[in-house]
Each structure stands twice: as structure tokens, then as C-alpha cells.
Amino acid sequence: MSMNPRKSFYLYKWSKYHPSAGWRFHNILASERMPRDIQRGKEMAALRELVAHAVKNIPFYRKLYADFGFCLSDMKHDGWFEKLPIVTKKDLREHFDEFIDPAQRQFMRVSTTGGSTGTPTKTGYDGRIPEEIYSWRLQNRFGVNPWDDHAYVWRDTRQSRWAKFKNAALWWPTKHLKLDASFLTDESIAAFLKKFNALRPSLLQGYVGAVSQVAQYVLDHHLAMWSPKVVWTTSAPLPPVQRQLIMKAFGAPVCDEYGSCECRWIASQCSVCKGLHVNVEHVHIEFVDDDNNPVPDGEYGRTLITNLEDTVFPLIRYENNDRGRWLTKPCECGRTLPCIDSVKGREVESFKLPSGKIINGEYLTTIFDTTPDIARGFRVVQCKDLSITVECIPRDTESRAEIETIVDDFGKRLGAEVPVSCKFVDLIQHDRGKLRFVVREK
Ligand SMILES: [Zn+2]
């Protein structure tokens, strides 16, 4: 039997980068259908191992758990894990270095984001974990192969021709069609859609806001589009209105996914489920009330995540500031991975400029990505006259000048079409209890 050369090339390249990806992928395809109590047993074993590792090797947890009066022998008792203290974004910001395992520091990578909550976050993670297997599992549920041709509506970080060429060469013969989501124009969307129909990709992936905008263009212009096997939206929850719009434009199912800077692969949909299947091999999720007690299944609570596989920069009972809940019914697809409800309320606005150019909302959240330490919080507001204000809580008086430079550069990237100003504030205004980091005044 001859093997698909695309598949061989793809797996060979990954085996150089993450040698364990192949067999681990095989394992998680099996474990998503194992009886739930077997999955739960594995989760608990992983939690015990991780906490024992943290107590011995991670300065932050050694101190936190000692102050709390926890010792490893407490793991004998039921509910020991749910009694451990919670870790907050503030802890992460103020004690970043103490979260690192000194003996494994060389494996740490850093991830930063403006984040959906408007608080810049910097986190470390173990670069050896082959996270791509969770992406492959998601694709597998829709009959998509990672070595198929794919299309992306993405923030394109490779600006130079040389960098683009190198990337294309790396993935050859698989083709990746890209539309830069930062600045969408009618022209760029039209050119992308033309290439999309010629390439016939099996997957379209991108930011919710940007993909919706492309879908709106398709419908407005009555274009007949090639249907990929799935449209996979990321980086913000997928409101039902947007889902309908995208389905209609591309005639394909839409897959919602949930992740964050601190844990990128929390949960994702299958083709039938109402909620999102949690990647329990990778992350342990809890929902708790204001007193940190678990809420009953089906009720909303504050989300705590524990990265089960990460011993280099462990996050244990980390509060990511989202609210969520378990779905009580098992999914009809037969996968036993438990389901959470889709995360709501973090919708993202886009801005319009006088020329008609649209600035993608998710792009606006990335302004401080490269320097997440300089601000405690921010939001970007477009007033009725289309002028833009970046409200920002500076880290301290020294960081103010740096913030002003970043906002200036941002204004220049918009082509000086509208005034862009910077305003220092002590507090970012909430909207009915939710932080909205991109606001368009109507
Ligand atoms: Zn399912």
C-alpha cells in the first residue's frame, strides 16, 4: 500500500520538531472515546504527579502550599485538590520567575497576549509539549487532514517576501493560503476568495471577527464559494449570529474552540455537539463560586485551569477570568470527553475608518503583545466621530512614555486617517460586569 506523499512529508517534518507527536496523537484519538471514569482516573493521577512535582521543584508553589499548610500526605483524602489555594493573574504577573522549574528552565518558551480580558498577560510553557496534536484531533473530527491545503484569515506576522517563501517551502507540498486579518479591505478579501476557490482547501481557519467579515462580503456580493469541510474560528467565542452567517456564506459547519494565552488547547467542538469537548489529557477544568467551592454541574462559575502536561511552568488552579459551566448531557457523537458550554460575552468589535477600511477587532487587542509588562490594563475605544482613544493603566510613571510611543506607532499604521490618542486612566470601565477591550461608541 502506498502512503500519501503529502502525509509522509508532513509527518516527517513534525517528527523532527516534536518526535512524540505521532504516537501521542494516536493515544488521544483512542482516549477521547474511553469510559469517563478511566479518563477521570488518569486526570487525578496527573494532578497528583503535577502537584508533587510543584511542591518539590517550583518556588511559588512550595511557598504557597506551605503557607496554606498542605503536605503531600493530604493527597490521601478525597477532595484534596479542590482545597488547594487558587492562583491569579496577579500572582503570575508579580511572581513570574518563581513559577519556573529551575532545572528545566532551558525548555521554557514565553507566550504573551493582550488577552480577551484587556489585561496583558505573559506566561511560560514547556516548549516540548506537542500541542499540535489537539489541533489534529479537532481537524480529524471533521475529516480534515493536517497535510491538506488550508486557508487562514490570520494576523500575518511574516511580512517579508523571503520569510513568506521560506514558510511556503517548509510546508511544501501542502499549500497554506493566507489573508492578513489586521487590515481587511474589499480588494484584499476579493483577491483571497478568488484564490480560495482555485485552491479548494479542506479547512478555513481564522479569527471570529475577521472570518465573519469575509463571510459578510461573500453574502453581499452573492459569491458562490467552495465549501471547506469545516470553518474553524478561534480567539474569541463564536456568537450564534456569526455562526449562521459563516455557515451560509461557505456552506460548511463551523467549529468553535476555546483556549487562552495560558492554555491554548482547552476545548473544541465536534460536528454534533452543542458545547465544546474538553481536552482532558491536557487540561483539568473546574468551575467555582465566589467562595471557591465547586458549583453543581450545569451552573455557571469562575473558570480554573490546570495544565496537566506542563512541569516547566506549572499552572495549578489558575483563574483565567472567564466564566463557564459544564453541560450535563453527554454528547451524541459518542466521544466521552466531557463538554463545557460555549464561552459567552467576549464579543469583539471592529472599527471602520472614513475610507471604508475596516480594522479587525482581534488585531486591536494585540497592540501591547510585544510589551505586555508596561500596562496593567487597556481598552481601545472608537468614538462616534471615528476618532480612536487607547485607554491604558500604565504600570508606573516610567512606562508612560513607552506606551505613548506604541500608541503613536499604532496611529501611523492606520494611515493617519483618524486621530488616535492615548489616555491614562486608573480603572478600565466595565460593561455589565464584563471587561470589553474593544468598544465602538454608537
Ligand atoms: Zn461530540
Residues whose N, C-alpha, C, O or C-beta is under 5 A from the ligand:
A	BS01	ZN	C270 C273 C331 C333 R335
